[in-house]
Amino acid sequence: MTETEVRNTEAEASAPQSVPNVLLSGIVGSTAYGLARAGSDVDRLGLFAAPTEELHGLRPPKESYVGTAPDITLHEAAKWCRLALSGNPTVLELVWLPEELYEVRTGSGEELIGIRTTFLGARRVRDAYLGYATQQFRRLEGRADGSFSADTRKRTAKHARHLKRLCHQGYELYRSGRLTIEVEDPEEFHRFGEQVAADPEVARPLLRSFEEAFDSTRSALPEQPDERAAESWLRGVRRRFYEVG
């Protein structure tokens, strides 16, 4: 595929309805978290089903589409399941959104929401959420004491907010088996971001405290997710979208 074809393919995914068989999609990111401010991007995430017949061909169908204007990522159903089973925080939030944030919600999407807890395993949730939070912290390390550019300071504050959010959401999911997408006190997260932008070391005690909290808490989740439920759901999707050409 040429570079032009790749750009065209991504452009075709700029709206959920332009990719066939979208099963579930909604608004995620800072808008869903309650952290959006004037000028914030509106991010969308969803999943779609490739026509089952295409899975048997020489070249497998595209597994993800990324578009802009609006910003959207769509994963093929099997890829979404694999990511969710690994505890990926970004894809998991799709099945925990408030109802008003869903833009496409089909019968298959409803079924997926209905089995969302079966994708969760204690170890994978802990490792994924703390891992993502640690990645955010690594981005903060080595930065100056507030004398860097306004753009760098803005990015630092954003990374800090996401570090704090991932810690809180991941711990809630690990402890209770439920995920609340909107943060309780958005201004607290923004204040934390500004504090870390002035001194990135402020983030270290928070990360350490959540590592200790995870280690000292008995999880409400099973040790491993129930892959059988995901497999059953996915095979049902394949049956629905099988057409003999």
N, C-alpha and C positions, 0 to 999 in steps of 0.2 A: 504494500500500500504506500502510495507516495505521501509526501508531507501535506500536499494540498488536499488529498483524499482524507487524511487524518483530521485536518482542520474542519473539513466539511462534515465528517461524521460527528465530531464533537459539537458543531453548530446545530446539527439536527436534534441534539439532546437538550437544547436550551429550554424546552418546556416538557413537562411530563407526558402530555398527550402526543408528542411527536415520536416517542419510542413505543412500539407496539407492546401490548400486554403488560402495562404497568399494573401491578397488583396493590401497591401501597406506596404512598409518598406524602411528605409533609414538610413543614417548615421546622428547621432545627437550628443549631448554633445559638448565637447571642440573643436572637429574638426569643427563642424557646426558653433560654436560661433566665430571661428577664434582665439581661445585661446590655441590651442594645441601647445606643444613644444616637443622636442625630448623625446621619451619615454612615451608620453601620450597615454592612452588607446584610442582605436577607439570603440565607443559605437553605437549600432544599436537598432532601435525601429521599431515595426511594429504591424499590426493587421491581424487576420485571421478569417475565418468563420468556425465554427464547422458545420459538416453535420447536416442539420435541423432535420433529423430523430433522431439523438442522443439526442436532446433536450427533447424528449418525454419519455426517458427511466427512469429507477429507479434511476440511478445515473447520474447527469449532467456531461457534458464533462468538461475537465480542462479549466479554464478561462485564465490562463497565463502560458507561458513557459519562463524560464530564463536559458540562456546558457552562457558558457564561451568559449574563444578561437574559434571564436571571441565573445566578450561580446554582448549579444542580449537579448532583452525582447520583447515578442510577446503577445498581449492581444487579447482575443476573441472579435469579433465585438461589441457585446452588452456591454461588460465591458468597452471597449474603449469609446463607446458613453457615458456611465454613467460618466466616469472620465472626459471626455471632457466637458460635460454639467455642471460639478461642477467647471469648470475653471482650472483644473489641468494643471499647466504649462508644465510638462514633456510630457504629451500626446498631448497637443495642438500643440507643435512645429512640430509634424510629418506632419501636413497638411499645414505648412508654409515654408517648406524647399525649398532652391533653387533647380531647376530641376536636376542639376548634382549630387545631393546627394541622389536621390532616386535610390534604387536598384531593387525594385519590384513596379510596378505601373500598376495595372490592370484597367479595365473599372470601376469596383466598387470603386476602389481607386480614380480614377479621379472624379467620382461622389461625393465622400466624400470631396475631395478638393474643389469641386464646391460649396458645401454648408457649408464650414468651418465657415463663419461668423454667421450662424444660431445657432451655439453652444455657442455663446458668450452672456453673460449678465453682465451689469456694476457691480452690487454688487458682483457677484461670481468671476469675474476677479479681482476686487480690493481685495477681501478677500483672494483669493487663492495666488496671487502673493505677496502681502504684508505678508501673513501668512507664505509662504515659506521663504521669505527674513528674517522674524523675527526668524524663526527656525534656519537659518544660524547664525543670530546674537547671539542667545542663546548659540550656540556652541562656540562662541568666548568669551563670558562672563566668567569671573573668571580665565582666563588664565594669565600667568605671563607676565612680561614686555619685553620679548624677550630672556630671559635666559633659556627657555625650550629647549627640544631636537630639533635637525634639522628636525626629522620626524614630530613632533608636529607643528613646525613652518611652514613646507610645507603644512600640512593639514589646518592650520589656514589661510594661504594665499589663498588656494583653496576655502575655505568656504567664505572668504571675496570677492573673485572675483565673486562667484555665487550670493552673496547677492547684489552686485552692478548690476550685469546683470539682476537679477530678478526685481529689482526696475526699471531699465531703460526699459526693455521689457514690463513689466506689465503696466507701465505708458503710454508707446506708444500705447499699445493695448487698454487701457481704453480711452485714449484721441482721437485716430484716427480710431480705429477699424481695424488696421492692425498690423502685427507682423513682425519685421525684426529680423531674426535669428542671422546673423553675426553682432558682435558689431562693432561700427564705429572706435574705436581706441583701439586695443587689448593691446598695451603697457601701456595705461592709466590704464587698468584693472589690469595688472600685477604689476604696481607700487603701485596701491591701495592695492593689496594683500600683498605686502611686508611691506607697512606702517602699515597695521592692524596686521601683524604678529609681528611687533615690539611693537605695542600698540593697543590692541583690541578696546579701547575706540574710536579710530579714526573712527570706523564704525558707531558709534551712531548718529552723526549729519547727515550723509547721509540718514540713515533710517528715521530719524525724518523729514528731508526735503521732502522726497518722500511721507510720510504720509500726510504732509501738502499740497503737490501738488495734491494728489488724492482728498483730501477734498475740495480744492478750484477750481477744474476743472469740467466742465460739460462734461460728457462722451458722445462719439459718439455712444455708444452701447445702445441697449434697456435695460430696467431694468432687464428683464428675458430673457434667451435664448428661441429659438423656438423649443421646444421638438417635435413638429409635424414633422418637417423636418427630424430630427434624426430617429423618429419612421418610417416614410415612407421609408427612405433609408434602415433601418435595415430590414424591412419587404420585401423589394426587394431582399436583400441579402438572406433572408431565402427562398424565392421562387427559387432563382437560385441554391441553394444547397440542395434542397429537392429531394431525390431519394427514391422510394419505394423499400425496400429490398426484 
